């Protein structure tokens, strides 16, 4: 993320892109958590349908926000993609640190 600031011609657009990507990831994680809490109490058929609907909802909203930010030229498209991809390494790092603390 930081390296991209040095290569981007418009540093503000790059940082906004990364920030928008991170906000989208946070939305997806929070939405997924709430969905999983609801699914546990449902019947299997209803849970399956609800999980699929929420999955589609999360990705449609994510895509709409990312495309909107890039289309309006508010954010750098590569920055948005980098922000979206930051979720996975952050999860691994968190789990690694959490495991070390619990030892």
N, C-alpha and C positions, 0 to 999 in steps of 0.2 A: 504494500500500500504506500509506504513512505517513498519507496524507490520511484513509483509512478509520478510523484510530484516533480521529480527532477527531469523527467522526460516529457511531461505534458506541457503543451504550449500554453494552455489556459489552466492554471493551477486551481482556481476557484471551482471551475466546472468539474475538474478531476475529483477534488475533495467532496463536492456536492454529490457526484456520482457514487463515490464510495459510501458516503453517509446515507444516501437513498437506498443503496443495496443492503446496508446493514439494518436500516429500519424495516425494510421488507423482510429480511431474515428474522428479525425480532417478532414481527407480526406473525410470520408463519409458525414460529416456535410457540408463541403464546396461544395461537389458534389451535395448534395441534394438541397442546396440553389440555386445553378446555374440552376439545373434542374427545380426547381419550377418557377424560373424567366422566363425560356423559355416556360414552359407548359402554363402559363397564356395567352400567345399570340397565341396559337395554336387552331385549331379546336378540338372539343371533342374527335373524333376518333384518330387523330394524337397525341393529348396530352396523351391519355390513353396508346397508344403504346409506345410513347417516355418515359413516366414515368416507365412503366414496364421494358423497355430495360435498362434504367439507374439504376433501382433497382437491376437488375441482374448483371449489370456491377460492381456496388459498392460492392456487396457481393462476386463476383468472385475474384475481385482484393483484397479485404480484406482477403478472405480465402487463396489466393495464397501467400500473404505476410506473414500471420501468420504461415501457414504450412512451407513455405520456411525458415523462421527464426528458427522455432523449429527443422526442419529436418537438417539444417546446424549446429545445436547446438550452435547458436549464442545467443539464448534467452531461458529463462525458460518458458515452455508452460503454467504453471499456472500464471506466471507473465503477459504473453500476454493476457490471459483470464481476469485477473484482470484489465489490462489496457483497454480492450474492454468494460468492465462493468462500468468503471468510468464515462462514458459519461452521464448516466442517473442521478446519484446523483449530478453531476456537473450542469446539467440543472436545477434540482430542487433548488439547492442552489442559482444559478444565478437568477432564477425567484423570489425567496424569497427576496434576497438582493435588486433586482431591484424594487420590489413592496414596500419595506421599504423606499428606496431612493425617490421614486415618491410621497410618502405620505406627 
